Amino acid sequence: MDVFTPAVLNRIVDDLKDKVSMFLLSMFFPEISTSTTEEIYFDVMTGKPRLSPFVSPLVEGQIVESLGYETKSFKPAYVKDKRPFEDGKAIRRRPGQPIAAPLDPMQNRLLSVIQESEDQIAMIKRRMEWMAAKAALDGKYIVEGEKYPQVLVDFGRHANLTVVLAGTARWNDSAPDPIGDLEDWGEEIATRSGATATDVVMATDVWKAFRANEEVQNLLDKKNLSPKTRFDAGPSSGMIGPQFKGYVGDFAIWTYNAEYVDDAGVTQKFLPNGKLIMGSPQMEGVQHHGSIRDEKAGFQARDFFQKSWTQEDPAVRYLMLQSAPLVVPYRPNASLGATVL
């Protein structure tokens, strides 16, 4: 079997892509949409909750306008992860594989392809997680890269849904009101979008300030305990990624500290210190993928396409994964980003 044919390579990619999971993408942008065109069109819902009109049963019905939406389009930046492939490259031992057991050349090659493909998919998924974090925090993000001019993708979220606390209102200052803030922000989301906020994702330092707040601690007092409020206020192991902390009233509380390395080689957090995201699945987030501009992809709608080829002199094989991702909240007003420290 030739593992470098497009059919085999993309079967490997399809098997691996669902195993590489990203927290914010999975929570707020679970739907995946692929396109046969380079440009992606998406509708941003702008309608508000309305009442049906009263009329007499003896008169004709009143025409009601459809819910408002705004159609936007964007040509996403293209991702082409190209790397030389080395058959003799050391690979990590897979679960269940004997430490000293020899591998035949074909098995060694297949495992090398899997390892490289997994890393390529993870890098693109991290880029999409970055888009998801920016869309949920700010309602917009900037797309730029080598030979790709800087473009602002603005989803038109209402300005009231980007909050910066100041002075004593900050959660680590002298007069914070985190419980009141969460209630107010949930109401703001409902007012602007009709959606119900269900989840609050906090940076680790935000969680520590929240947990230390006297009003929050009072909620855990047995005399005041609400059936809806139960969370673990104990110390965390510091594991990388999301941690579910429990419930405060109607909100599920999470912490998230996953990191990435930016284009300048600096380690950053997807959810920066001092910030939180409030949102819900009603954000209707979608992972869009534009057309793969490669004849070998067969002009099909795909989220990822991988191919391989050889160069004769110097002799080297290349492995390349292509994608054109764009993460979109169809109801941008169903999320809120806050700087609380």
C-alpha positions in Angstrom: 0.0 0.0 0.0 1.3 3.4 -0.9 0.5 5.6 2.1 1.3 8.8 0.2 -1.7 8.7 -2.2 -4.3 11.4 -1.6 -6.9 8.8 -0.7 -4.9 7.2 2.0 -3.5 10.5 3.4 -6.9 12.1 3.7 -8.4 8.9 5.2 -5.7 9.3 7.9 -6.6 13.0 8.3 -10.3 12.3 8.6 -9.6 9.7 11.3 -7.3 12.1 13.3 -9.1 15.4 13.0 -11.9 14.6 15.5 -9.3 13.4 18.0 -7.7 16.8 18.1 -10.2 18.7 20.2 -10.2 22.4 21.2 -12.3 23.7 24.1 -13.8 26.9 22.9 -14.4 25.6 19.4 -16.2 22.6 20.8 -18.3 24.6 23.3 -19.3 27.6 21.3 -18.6 26.7 17.6 -19.5 23.0 17.3 -21.0 23.1 13.7 -18.7 22.5 10.7 -19.5 23.9 7.3 -17.4 23.3 4.1 -17.7 25.3 0.9 -16.8 24.8 -2.8 -16.2 28.5 -3.2 -13.2 30.5 -2.0 -15.4 33.2 -0.4 -17.6 32.4 2.6 -21.0 34.0 3.0 -22.6 34.1 6.5 -25.7 35.7 7.9 -25.4 37.6 11.2 -28.7 37.6 13.0 -29.8 41.1 14.1 -33.5 40.6 15.1 -34.8 41.2 18.6 -37.6 39.4 20.5 -41.0 40.7 19.3 -44.7 40.4 20.1 -47.3 39.1 17.7 -49.7 41.8 16.6 -53.3 41.9 17.8 -56.0 42.0 15.1 -59.7 41.3 15.0 -60.7 37.8 13.9 -62.9 39.5 11.2 -60.0 41.3 9.4 -57.2 39.9 7.3 -53.9 39.0 9.0 -51.2 41.6 9.5 -48.0 41.2 7.5 -45.0 40.8 9.9 -41.5 41.4 8.7 -39.0 38.5 8.8 -36.4 38.5 11.5 -33.5 40.8 10.5 -30.1 39.5 9.4 -27.1 40.9 7.7 -25.2 38.9 5.1 -21.5 39.2 5.2 -18.8 37.6 3.1 -15.1 37.0 3.6 -12.3 35.3 1.7 -10.4 33.4 4.5 -6.7 33.3 4.6 -5.3 30.0 3.3 -3.3 27.7 5.5 -0.6 25.6 3.8 1.5 23.6 6.3 4.4 22.2 4.2 7.2 20.1 5.7 9.9 17.7 4.6 9.1 14.1 5.4 11.9 12.0 6.8 11.3 8.2 6.8 14.1 7.6 9.2 12.8 10.1 11.7 12.5 8.8 15.3 8.9 8.4 16.4 7.4 8.0 19.8 6.3 4.6 20.9 2.6 4.1 20.6 0.5 2.7 23.4 0.8 -1.1 23.5 3.9 -1.2 21.3 6.7 -3.3 22.9 9.7 -1.1 23.7 12.3 -3.1 21.9 10.1 -4.6 19.1 11.3 -3.8 15.6 9.0 -2.2 13.1 8.8 -3.1 9.4 9.5 -0.3 7.0 5.9 0.1 6.0 4.6 0.3 9.6 7.4 2.8 10.4 6.4 5.0 7.5 2.7 4.9 8.3 3.3 5.8 12.0 5.6 8.7 10.8 2.8 10.0 8.5 0.3 9.7 11.4 2.6 11.7 13.7 3.2 14.5 11.2 -0.4 14.6 10.2 -1.5 14.9 13.9 0.8 17.8 14.4 -0.3 19.6 11.3 -4.0 19.2 12.3 -3.3 20.4 15.8 -1.6 23.5 14.5 -4.6 24.5 12.3 -7.0 23.6 15.1 -5.0 25.9 17.5 -5.4 28.7 14.9 -9.1 28.1 14.8 -9.2 28.1 18.6 -7.5 31.5 18.6 -10.3 32.7 16.2 -12.9 31.3 18.5 -11.4 33.0 21.6 -11.2 36.4 19.8 -14.7 36.1 18.4 -16.2 35.3 21.8 -14.1 37.9 23.7 -14.1 40.8 21.3 -16.7 40.0 18.7 -14.0 40.4 16.0 -10.5 39.4 15.1 -7.7 40.4 12.7 -6.5 38.0 10.0 -3.0 38.6 8.6 0.0 36.7 7.5 2.9 36.5 5.1 1.7 37.9 1.7 -1.8 38.3 3.2 -2.8 41.9 4.0 -4.2 42.7 7.5 -8.0 42.4 7.5 -10.4 43.0 10.4 -13.3 40.5 10.5 -15.9 42.3 12.6 -19.1 40.5 13.4 -20.9 43.6 14.6 -21.4 42.7 18.2 -23.0 45.4 20.4 -20.5 47.6 22.2 -22.2 46.9 25.6 -21.0 43.3 25.3 -17.4 44.2 25.6 -16.8 45.2 29.2 -13.8 46.6 31.0 -14.2 47.0 34.8 -12.4 50.0 36.4 -11.4 51.2 39.8 -12.9 49.5 42.8 -15.3 47.5 40.7 -12.5 45.2 39.5 -12.8 41.8 41.1 -9.5 42.1 42.9 -10.2 45.6 44.3 -12.0 46.9 47.3 -15.7 47.0 46.2 -16.3 44.2 43.6 -19.7 42.7 42.9 -19.0 39.6 40.8 -22.4 38.0 41.4 -24.2 41.2 40.4 -21.9 41.5 37.4 -22.7 38.0 36.2 -26.5 38.7 36.5 -26.2 42.1 34.7 -24.2 40.6 31.9 -26.6 37.6 31.5 -29.4 40.1 31.2 -27.5 42.2 28.7 -27.0 39.1 26.4 -30.7 38.3 26.7 -31.7 41.8 25.8 -29.3 42.1 22.8 -29.8 38.6 21.4 -32.7 36.8 23.1 -30.2 34.1 24.0 -29.7 32.6 27.5 -26.1 32.7 28.7 -25.2 29.3 30.2 -21.4 29.2 30.6 -18.7 31.5 32.0 -15.1 30.7 31.1 -12.5 32.4 33.3 -8.8 32.9 33.2 -7.2 31.2 36.2 -6.4 34.5 37.9 -10.0 35.6 37.5 -11.2 32.4 39.1 -9.0 33.0 42.1 -10.3 36.5 42.6 -13.9 35.2 42.1 -13.5 32.4 44.6 -11.9 34.7 47.2 -14.9 37.2 47.0 -16.8 37.4 50.3 -20.2 37.3 48.5 -19.2 34.2 46.6 -18.0 32.5 49.7 -21.3 33.3 51.4 -23.1 31.4 48.7 -21.2 28.3 49.8 -22.3 28.7 53.4 -24.8 25.9 54.3 -27.3 28.5 55.6 -27.3 30.3 52.3 -26.7 27.4 49.9 -28.8 27.4 46.8 -29.6 24.1 45.1 -28.2 25.6 41.9 -24.9 26.7 43.5 -22.3 24.0 44.0 -18.6 24.3 43.0 -15.2 23.2 44.1 -13.4 26.1 45.8 -10.4 24.0 46.6 -6.9 24.4 45.1 -6.3 23.3 41.5 -3.6 21.0 40.2 -2.7 23.6 37.5 -3.4 21.2 34.6 -3.3 22.7 31.2 -6.6 23.1 29.5 -10.2 23.5 30.6 -11.4 22.7 34.2 -15.0 22.5 35.2 -15.4 24.3 38.6 -19.2 23.8 39.2 -22.3 26.0 39.1 -23.1 29.4 40.4 -26.8 30.0 40.0 -27.7 29.4 36.4 -24.1 29.6 35.2 -21.6 26.7 34.6 -18.2 28.0 35.7 -15.0 26.9 33.8 -11.3 27.9 33.9 -9.2 27.8 30.8 -5.4 28.3 30.7 -4.3 26.6 27.4 -1.5 28.3 25.6 0.0 28.7 22.1 3.1 30.2 20.6 2.5 33.2 18.4 4.2 34.2 15.1 6.9 36.0 17.1 7.7 32.9 19.1 6.1 34.3 22.3 3.9 32.0 24.4 0.4 33.4 24.8 -2.9 32.3 26.4 -6.0 31.8 24.4 -7.9 33.4 27.3 -5.6 36.2 28.6 -5.1 36.9 32.3 -7.8 39.1 33.8 -10.5 38.2 31.3 -13.6 36.0 31.0 -16.1 34.9 28.4 -19.8 34.5 29.0 -21.8 32.7 26.3 -23.9 29.8 25.3 -24.5 27.3 22.4 -27.1 29.8 21.3 -24.3 31.8 19.8 -24.7 29.5 16.8 -21.0 29.3 16.2 -19.8 27.7 13.0 -16.4 26.5 11.8 -16.4 27.5 8.1 -13.9 26.1 5.6 -13.5 27.7 2.2 -12.6 25.9 -1.0 -9.3 24.0 -1.3 -7.6 25.5 -4.3 -5.8 22.4 -5.4 -6.8 20.2 -8.4 -5.7 17.1 -6.6 -8.4 17.8 -4.0 -11.0 17.1 -6.8 -12.7 20.4 -6.3 -14.6 18.9 -3.4 -15.7 20.7 -0.2 -13.3 19.7 2.5 -12.1 21.1 5.8 -8.6 19.7 5.4 -6.7 18.3 2.4 -3.4 16.6 2.5 -1.0 15.6 -0.3 2.6 14.5 -0.7 5.1 14.7 -3.5 8.8 14.1 -4.1 11.5 16.4 -5.3 14.3 14.7 -7.3 17.3 16.9 -6.6 18.0 17.1 -3.8 15.9 14.1 -3.1 13.2 14.9 -0.5 9.5 14.1 0.1 7.1 16.8 1.2 3.9 16.5 3.2 1.4 19.4 3.0 -1.9 20.0 4.7 -4.2 22.7 3.4 -7.2 24.5 4.9 -9.1 27.8 4.6 -10.8 28.2 8.0 -13.0 31.0 9.3 -14.7 30.8 12.7 -18.1 32.7 12.7 -20.6 33.4 15.5 -24.0 33.7 13.7 -25.4 35.4 16.8 -22.5 37.6 18.0 -24.6 39.3 20.6 -25.0 35.9 22.4 -21.5 36.3 23.9 -19.8 38.8 26.2 -16.2 39.4 26.9 -15.1 41.1 30.1 -11.8 42.4 31.6 -12.4 42.1 35.3 -8.9 42.5 36.8 
